[in-house]
Amino acid sequence: ASEGKDGASAAENIPSQVPQGKPGERSSVFYSAGQFFFEYLVVVSLKKMPDGHYEPKITYQFPKRENLLKGQKEEEERLLQAIPLFCFPDGNNWAPITEFTSETFSFVLTNVDGSRKIGYCRRLLPSGRGVRLPEVFCIISCLGCFGLFSKILDEVEKRRQISMAVIYPFMQGLRESPFPAPGKTVTIKSFIPESGTELIELTRPVDAHLEHVEFQALLQRLSPHLILHIFASAVLERRLIFLAEELSVLSQCIHAVAALLYPFTWAHTYIPVVPECLLDTVCCPTPFMVGIQMRHLERVLEQPMEEALIVDLCEGKIIRAVGDEEEILPGKLQNEMLISLNRHNNNNNVHTSEQVNALVSEAFVHFFVRLVGHYASYIKWGRSGSGSFQERAFCKAITSKSCRRFVKKFVKTNMFSLFIEEAEKSRIPQEGNG
């Protein structure tokens, strides 16, 4: 029952730097990132406050925290304070209900050191009779792979309908399993009373950079033309605000927009579902990519904000624009991408979501290859093995005027600088040239 298979949201600047163990060392807090599926499973429930409002609180956490050291406890406190807010970003106007369609969404918490943790959430109504409140099961992991965690949350939800007690052995089994390499499968044994032992197979997609993406979500809501306007704004690191009511739609679409930038990475504030109490994020003078629930539109438009692109995902239109979006990308390449996106749109019924992902991604990667694919030839390597990028010569090598005009702006972005910084470090030492 995962209606929204979707992307992520980020609480930037939440100081939750977390100690990492050495590879292979089982510390009392964490297993080193990349080796284990997840760090925590937390349950966030709504607790009634004296003023009658409901506030999200963590009511259960696995594994337990008893054996943390003092310094580690403080680090964890900060991380755990942020989680409830992002599990219920839509404020605290809740009332007990009898029916609720479970939804899946995710968020990202950025640590002080820039590393990111992802929270995969399933909001559901516990089984029972009469009116009750939804709760959120949230898995915190360093690993980005939405499809895989959606499947894990399906299992958690299935067990929740029996009893909380059957969830823990399953999560324990998962925690002891190594995270599979791309394209590989891991099998988890799981016992459920009444139905015996089940084998659950979890497979990672082959293409690791598309594990967390659903481009179809964008194509279903926005015309190829608008997608290119949004892409152009993101490439120049502008301010982007997306509006929709459902958490799953916001987190899915924003994640897809960020993924269009591959092999570059959005390096600024990134909050696919902005909790109500953080709505003034839109007044930030720095670049951001944020999702806001439609009910807050009036409040957002009243805020004193710098130029931004505001996209309505429900109506598939742009509410506010800077005005030059049409002219940012070089014309010839923009037309090629339009043709490419229209083709996928027309064949939407034929393609699986993996095929759509691959086709869309290919069109955008091709755009970057055509414009800046020659970067490696303009890194000058010194004797010590460190590289330095020759920006002027790199730009001059582009023959088309419109392409050169665009690239001169693009090389000034944070995402391009970070990409080049990595490239300058990563020369593979040649054997025997010492």
N, C-alpha and C positions, 0 to 999 in steps of 0.2 A: 504494500500500500504506500508506494512512495510517489505521491502526485507530483511534487516539485523536485525533479532531479536538478540540482542547481549549485550555484557557486558559493562565494565566500564573502564575509565582511570583516573589516579590520578596526580594532580599537587601536589607533595609533597612539604612540607615546604613553601607553599604560606601562608604568615601570615594573615589568614583571620578568626581570632578567632571571634566568633559571640556571642553577648549577648543572653542568653535564658531567657524567662520569667519564672516565677514560674508556676508549673502546674495549668492549669485552669485560669491563668491570661491572659487577652488579652492585651499584650503590644502593643505599636504603631508599633513595628517592627515585632515581631514574635509571633506566637502562639507556645506554647511549643511543642517540637518535639514529634512525635508519635501521636499527636492528629489530625493534619491537613495534608491533602494530600501534599501540596507543600508550598514553601516560596515565590517563584517568578515564573513568566513566563517572559522571556525576548526574544526580537526579535533581532537577530544580522544580520546586513546587511553589504554589502561591499561598502565602500565609496571610491571614486576616490581621490587620493592624487595628489598634484601638480606635482610629478614626473611621473604620469601616472600609478603608481601601485594602487592596491586596498587594503584597510585595513579594517578588520572587526571592526565594532563599534556597540554598543548597541543603537538601534533606538527606542525601546519601552520597558517599564517595567511595569508590573502589579504585585502587587499593587504599587501605586506611593510612592515616597520617601519624600514628603514634610514634613511629621510630624515626622521625625526622630530627635533624640537629637544629639548634636554635636559629642559626643564620639561614638555613634552608627553609625553616618554617616561615620566616618573614618574607622570603621570596615568594613562597607559595601563597601566603595570605593575599598578596597583591594580585596574583593571577586569579585566585578564587573569588576575590571581590568583584572582578570584572565580569566573570562568567554569567551570573544571573541576569545582569542587565542586557546581555546580548542574546540570552535565551528567551527573554520577554521584552524585546525592544519596543513593542507596541504599547507601552505604558501600562498602568495598573487599573484600568477601568474594566475589571472582570466581574462576572457574576457566574455562579454555578450553572451548569448546563447539562442537558441529557444527551445531546448528540454533537459530534465534532469530527470532521474529516481530518485524519492525521496529516501533518505536513512535514516536509523535510527541507532544511535550509542549513547554511553554514556561515561561520564568521571566522575572522582571522585576528589574532592578538599579536601585535608586534612588540618584541622585547627591546630593551634598551640597546642591546648590541645589534639590532636590526634583524635578528632571526625571527621567524614567524611560527606560530602554532595555530593549528586549525581546529575549530570546534564544529563537529558534525552533529546536527540536532534533529531529533524526531519529536515533534509535539503531538501528544496523543491524549485521549481521554481514558483513564484507567477503567477496566471493566467493573461493572457493578450495577446497582439499581438506583434510580432516583437521580437528583441533580448532584453533579460533582464538578471539580475544577480540572482543567487540563494540566498536565505536567510535561516537562521536557527531559528527555534522556540525551545527554550531551557527551560525546566522546572527544577528548582532547588528544590530538596527535600532531607530530611534526610532519607527518606524511600527507601529501596532497593526492588523494585518489577518491573522488566523490562516489563513483559507481560502486567501488568496493565497500566503502563505509555505509552506503545506502543499503547494501545487502546485509551488512552486519546489523544495522538498525532494524531491518525487517525481522531478523531473528530475535533481537531484543524485544521488539513489540509483540511478537508471537508469544514469547515467554512471559511477558508482563501480563498477558490475559490469563495465564495460569496462576503465577504468583511471582513476587519479587525474588523469592529464594532460588528459582530455576535460572535466573539471569546470571548469577555469580559464577557457577561452575563453568558456564559457557565463556564468560569474559576471562576467567582464569586460564582456560585452555587457549584462548586467543592470545593472551598476554605471553604465554610460554611458547608461542609459535613464531618462527622468524618471518619477517615481512618478505613476500615473494619478489623475485626480480621481475622486470617487465616481461609479460608474456607467459610467466610461470604461475602455477597453481599451488595453493597450500590447502590441505584437507584438515578440518577440525572435527574431532569426535565430540558428540554432544548427546547427553542423556536427558530425555524428557519423560517424566512420569506418565504412565498410560501408553505412551507410544514408543518407549525403548530408546536405543541408541541410534542417533542419526549421524550421517557423515555430511558435513557442509563443505562444499568446495568454493574457495575464493580465488578468483583469477585476476591478475593484473593485466590491463591492456598493454599491447606491445609498444605503442607510441606514448612514452611517458609524459610528454608535454601536453597531451590532450586528455589526460586522466581526469581532469577536474572541470571539463568543459562540455557545454551543450549548445553548439552554435545554432541549432534549429530554433532554440528559444528566441534568438534575435530575429532570425528570418521570418518567424511566424508573426512577430509583432511590429517589425519595422521594414520599410522598403529598402532595397539595396542602396538607393540614393542617400537615404538618411543614415544608413549604417556607415557609408563613406564619409559623411559630414562628421559623424561622431568619431570615427577613426582618425580623421584629419585633426580634430581638436585634441584627441588623446596623444597623437604623435608629437604635437607641439607642447604637450604638458600644460593644458589649460584646465579650467575648472569645469567639471561635469557633474550635473545633478540629474538623477533618474527618478521618476515618480511611478509608483504602482501601489496597489493596496496590499497585495499578497507578498509575504516575506520570500516565498519560494521564487516568485517572478523576479523580484529585485535581485536576489542573490545570484540567480541563474544568469540573468542578462548582464549584470555588471561583471561577473566573472568572465563571461564570453567576450565582452569588450576588452578587458585586460589581456585576454589570451590572444586577441588579434595582433597584439604588439610583439608576439614571439618572433625572433629570438631575443627581443629586448624585454625589459621588465619595468612595469610601473613602479616608480620608486617613491611616490608621495603618499599622502593620506588616502586611505582606501577603505571605506566603510559601507559595504553594500546594504546594510540596514542600520540607519542611524537611530539609536535609542532617543526617545522623546527628549530626555534631559540634555542631549548633546546637539540639539538642532542648530545652535548658533555656530556650529562648525562651518556653515555656509557663509559666514562672514570672514573666513580665513583669507588673507591676501595670497597665500601660497597655493600651488596646484592641489586639486583633490578630485577624487572620483567617489561619489557617495549616492546612496539610495535612500529615498525618503517616502514614507507612506503618504498616499494621495490625500488623506484626511488633514495633513499638515501643510497643504499647498499654500493656503492663505498666509499662514505664519511665515513661511519661507519667503514668499514674494514681498512681505513687509520688511524683511531684514535688509539692513544696509549692506549690499554685497557688491563685490567687484564683478567685472564681466564674466559671464558663465554661460554654458550651453545647458538649457533645461529641457529634458526629454520626457514626454509623457508616453509611457509604455502601454497604457490602456488604450489610448486613441491612436497610438502609432504616429505621433507628430512632435514637432519641436515647438515649445512654448516661448522660449527666449533664446536668441542666438547672438553671436558677436557680429555676424553679417558677412564675413569673408570666407565662410566655410567652403564655399564652392571653388574658391581660387587657391586653396592651400596646396592641394596635391597637383603634381604635373598632369596636364590634361590628357595626354596620350595614355599614361599609366592608369589614370582614373577611369577612362573609358574601358580599358582592358578588364579592370577589376569589376566594373559594372556588368559587362557582358558575362563574366565568369559567375558573379553572384546571381544574375538573372537566370542563368542556365540551371543553377542548383535549385533556385526557387521553383522553376517550372517542373523540375523532376522530383519535387519534394516527396511525392508518394512512393517513388521508386527506391529512393535511398534509405538505408538504415541510418541511425543517428551517427554511427561511427564513420560511415561513408561521407555524410555531410560534413562532419568534423574535418576529415582528411581533405576534402575538396576545398572547403572554405579556407582552412589553414594554409593550404598550398598557394592559393591566390595571393594571400597577404605576405607569406614568406617570399614568394616570387617578386613581389613589389620591392621588398627590402634588398633582395639579392641584386635586382637590376640597378638599384640606386647606390647602395653602399657595399655591395659584395666584394668590391676591389680593396676593402680596407687593409687586408693582410699584407698586400704588396707595399703598403705605405707605413709599415712599422719598421723602423730602423733598429737593428739589433747591435748593442754595444758589446765589447769584449767580455764584460762581466756577465753577459747573458740577459741584461735588462733591455727592454724595448722602449722606443719613444715614437709616438705617432706623428707623422708629418701631415698636419691638417691642411695646410695651404695647398701642397702638391696634390693631396687626395682630392680636394674640391676642384682644382684646376683640371684634373684628369677627366672630369665629366664634360662631354661635348655639348649636350643639349642645354640651352640656356634655362629653360623652365625647370629642368631637373637640378641644375646647379643652384638655382635660386632656392629651391626647397631644401637641398642638402646643407646649404650654408646655415639655414635656420636649425635643421635637425641636429647638426654636430654640436650645437650649443646646449642641447637638452641634457638633463641629468641621466636619462636612460642610455643615451649614446656614450656619454663620458664613462659611466660605470662599465658598459660593455667593452670599451677600449681599454680601460684599466685592467680588466681581467685578461684581455688579449695580450697586453704588454707583459703580463706576468707569466703567461702560460706557454712560452716557447718550450718545445720538447728538446732537451739537450741532444745534440747530434753525437752519436758514438764516434770516438776516435778523432774528433776535431779539437781535442782539448788543448 
